[in-house]
């Protein structure tokens, strides 16, 4: 099998699951990961004959992709804010939009020593990205899943970044944290009614625990975190959330009811109201 034949095999086998541009991106990611080949190699050496072991790797990967398994889970890693992170079905695959949340925090929060808490941390991507760029900050990251925290700790060690990891449920009213200057969270926010719009690779393979909230209580996690923030944030502290655009107005009203000074909405690269910041004035 030649390189171009392998690429075409990907296209023919995955066209029911992905757009052609997505398929080509998957193929290029595979050859970069397994063989350290540049993405341009498909165009520069299309007739290169694959070795038997290379062909076997391509075929095995394609077989998993046909079950809608995300490529990041197959490879066991992804890149987030320049960090190579381990991912597995116990954690969500970090999204490009969440990198925008990190960038917003870094733009607004200076290099001064701060105490920052990341709630519902999952793979640890947000906490670790902040720790990389702000080594003077004291980072604590919380998740209810022991399995997710093990992956987060592995990511911390692999990137030589210090974060204090804590296993706890943010929905428990008894949860207490040390005082902090900033809280950040990308909590579960997908409504069951949105399932019909979701890609099979998310529904079949990513953890429902980290995705869904009850239809009748879409602000479940935001309410708990805002309540926690009232007890935890230092004066003039801030909470940054990734949010469901469908619930932005409800969330602003909730923040107002709980005494937060103001809310600022920020759109993502797709023009959707994806992030919100609340300021706490004690």
N, C-alpha and C positions, 0 to 999 in steps of 0.2 A: 504494500500500500504506500502510495506517495503522500506527501504532506497535503497537497491540494485534494487528493481523494479522501483523506481523513477529515479535512474541513467540510467537504461536501457531504460526507457521511453524517457529520454533526448536523448539518442543515436539514438533511432529509429525515433524520431520526427525531429531531426536536421541534420540527415546525408546528406541531400541534400545541406546544407548550410556550414557545418564545417567538418573538419577532426575529427576523433574520439578523438584524444588527446585534441583538442580544446574544444570539447563537454564536456569531463570529467573535464577540467579546468573550464568551465562555471558552471558546476554543483557544483563543490567544492567551487567556489566563492559564489554561491547562498546560500549554507548551512552555509558557514562561515558568510556571511552578515546577513542573517535572523535569524539564530539559534545559532550563535557563536560556531559552531562545527568545530573541526579541520579537515583538509583535509583527515587525516588518518581514520576518522570515517567510511568512506565507506568500507574500508577493515577490520576494527576492529569489526564493528557492522552492517554487511550487512542486517541482518534480523530484525533490529529494526523497529518496526511498527510506521509509522508516525501518529501523531494525526490529527484529521480532519482539524484543522486550519493550520497545517504545510502542509498537502496535498493540501489545497486550495491555499496557497502561492506558492508552487511549480508549480501547474497547471497554475496559473495566469501568473507567470513569463515565463513559457514555451510557453504559448500562444503568449506573446509579442516577445519572441525570434524567433518564427516561422515567424514573419513578418520582420525579419532581423533587428529588433531594437537592437542596441548595448547594451550589459548588463550594461555598465556604465551609460547609460541614464535611464535604468530601475531602477537601484539602486540609481541613482542620485548622484553618487560619484565615484571617482577613487583615486588611490594613485600615487603620482608623487614625486620623490626624497624624499620619506618618509613623505610627506605632504598629508593629506586627503583633497581632493578638490571637491567642487560641480561641476558637469557638467550637461549640458542640451543641447538641440538641437541648441541653439544659439552660442555654442562654440565647437570647435574641441575637441575631446578626446585626451589628451596628450599622445604622443607615447614614448615608451622606448628609441628610438633613440634620442629624444630631451633631455632626461636625460644626454646623452653623451655630448651634446652641453654644458649643464650647468657644467658638470664635467670638460670639457676642459677650460672653463672660470675660474673656481675656481683653477685649476692647475696653470694657468698662471698669474692670478691677485692676488696679495697678500692682506693682511688684511688692508693695509693702506686705509684711507678714500678716496673713489672715488665717482664720480657722474656717474651713469649708466642709460641708457635709453633702455627700451624694447619696440620695435615697432611691431604692430600687435599682441598685447599681448593675446587676446582671454580670456581664463580662468584665466590669470595671472600666469600661472604655472612657467614660466621662472623667472619672476621678483620675485615671492614669494620664489622660491627655492634659488635664490641668496640672498635675504633679510634674509632668515633663516641662511645661512652659513656666511654671511658677514654683521653683524648688524651695522657696522660702515659706510657702503656704503649708499649713498643717491640714492634711486631708483625712477625712473619715468616710468610709463607704459602707452602706447598710443594704442587706438583702435578706429576704425571708428564706431563700433557698440555700441550704448548705452546699449542694452540688454546684450551684452558680458561684458561690464564694470560693470554692476550691479552684475553679477555673480562673476567677479574678486574681487569686493569690499567685497562681502560676504565671499569669500575665505580668503581675507586679515583679516577680522574681526575674522573669526573662528579660524585662526591660530595665531592671535595676532601679525601680521607682518605689518610694516609700508611701504607703497608704495604710491607715489603720482600718482593718476589716471587722465588721460587726454583724453577726447573725441576729436579726430581729424583724418583727412584723410591724410595718409602719401603721397598720390599721388598729393596733392594740393601743387603747387610750393610756395604758400604763407605761408606754415607752418613754424613756427619758434619755436625753442627750446632753452633753456638755454645751455650754454657751458657744455660739458661733457667729461669724460675720455674714455668712452666705450659705444658702441651701440651694441645691440644684437637683432636679429630678426629671426623669423620663419614665413616668409610671405607666401601668396598663391604662389604655384609654379607648380601645377599639370596641365599638358596639356590636352586639350580635347581628343587628340589622345590616351591618356593613359586610358580612361574610360573603355575600354573593358577588361583591366587587373584588374580593381578594384573590391573589394568585395561589395556585395549588401548592407551590413550594413553601409558602408561609403556613397555610392551613394544615398541611399534612405533617410538617416537620418542625416548625418553631413552637416553643412552649406556650400553650394557651394561658398558663398562669401569668405570663409576662405580657400578654396581649389584651385580654378581654376584661370588660367590666359589665355589670348588669345593665340591661337596657333602662331599667327604672331608676338606676342610681349611677349615672355616667361620671359624676364628680366624686365618686367614693374615695379615691386616693388623694385627690387634690384637697378635699375637705379635711381629711386626716392630717395631711402635711401642713396645710395652712394653720390648723389648730396647733400642731406641734411647733410651728414657727413662732407662734405667739409666746410660747414658753422658752424657746431656745435662742431666738435671734437677739443679738446685741442691738442697741439703739441704732437706727438708720441701716439695719441689715436688709438684705434682699433675698428674695426667692426667685429662681429662674426655673421655668417649666417648659418641657415640650408638651404640646397639647393637641387634642383633636379639634380641628377647625370648626367642626359642627357645634362645639360646646363653648366657644370663646366668650360669647355674651353672658352665658350662665356663669362662667367662671369669674368674669369681672364682677358680676353682682355678688357672688359668694365672697370674693375678697373684700369688697366694700362692707358687706355685712359683718365680716370678722374684724373690721377695724384697720385694714391695710390702707396706707395713705393714697396710693394710686396704682394703676396697672398700665403697663405699656405692652402693646402687641407688636410683634415683629413677624414679618412674612418670610417664608422660605424661598428657595430659588424657583419654586413653581408658582409663586404668588399666593400661597395659602397662608392663613393666619396660623402659624405653627408653633410660635413661642410666646411666652408671656413673662413679664417681670413684675413682681409686687415689691413695694418698699414698705418696711415696717418702722413706724415711729413709735417708740415706747412712751 
